[in-house]
Amino acid sequence: MPVVSATEYSKKVGLYQTVAQREPVVITSHGHAETVLISAEEYRRLTRRRRQPYLIEHLPEEDWQAIELAHTALKTARRSK
């Protein structure tokens, strides 16, 4: 998962938008993770069940994978500072 500074991101917005179609891009500010750029498809997937409560035991596998990706991105961003 790419981690880029806000300055680098602003110089190559198109590139990172393309990358975000395949994987999340962590954008940092002053060495801290501030934003994660994801595809519109991933955003829709993450928000479509927002209002549908269910037991955590029934959390779909794709959501567990998204949680693991986000956790890895945060750990990576914290290590890189």
C-alpha positions in Angstrom: 0.0 0.0 0.0 1.6 3.3 -1.1 2.3 6.0 1.5 2.9 9.5 0.1 3.2 13.0 1.4 0.5 15.5 0.7 3.0 17.5 -1.3 3.9 14.4 -3.5 0.2 13.6 -3.9 -0.6 17.1 -5.1 2.1 16.9 -7.7 0.9 13.5 -9.1 -2.9 13.5 -8.4 -3.7 11.5 -11.5 -1.1 8.9 -10.8 -2.4 8.2 -7.3 -6.0 8.2 -8.4 -5.0 5.4 -10.8 -3.2 3.6 -8.1 -6.2 3.9 -5.8 -8.3 1.9 -8.3 -6.1 -1.1 -7.3 -5.2 -0.4 -3.7 -5.6 2.3 -1.0 -3.1 5.2 -1.0 -2.2 6.7 2.4 -1.6 10.4 2.2 0.5 11.9 5.0 0.9 15.4 6.4 3.9 16.2 8.5 4.7 12.5 8.8 1.2 11.5 10.0 -1.4 9.5 8.1 -4.2 12.0 7.3 -6.2 10.5 4.4 -6.6 7.3 2.6 -7.6 7.5 -1.0 -9.7 4.6 -2.2 -11.7 3.9 -5.4 -15.3 4.9 -5.7 -16.2 1.2 -6.0 -14.4 0.4 -2.7 -16.1 3.4 -1.0 -19.6 2.1 -2.2 -18.7 -1.4 -0.9 -17.7 0.0 2.5 -20.8 2.2 2.9 -23.6 0.1 1.4 -24.2 -1.8 4.7 -23.7 1.3 6.8 -27.3 1.1 8.1 -27.7 -2.6 8.3 -26.8 -3.8 11.8 -25.7 -7.4 12.3 -23.6 -9.4 14.7 -19.9 -9.2 14.3 -19.8 -12.9 13.8 -21.7 -12.4 10.6 -19.2 -9.8 9.2 -18.5 -10.7 5.6 -15.0 -11.9 4.7 -14.4 -8.9 2.4 -15.1 -6.5 5.3 -12.5 -8.4 7.5 -10.0 -8.0 4.7 -10.7 -4.3 4.4 -10.2 -3.9 8.2 -6.9 -5.8 7.9 -5.8 -3.5 5.0 -6.6 -0.4 7.0 -4.9 -1.7 10.1 -1.8 -2.5 8.0 -1.8 1.0 6.4 -1.9 2.6 9.8 0.9 0.5 11.1 3.0 1.3 8.0 2.3 5.0 8.2 3.3 5.1 11.9 6.5 3.2 11.3 7.5 5.5 8.4 7.5 8.7 10.6 
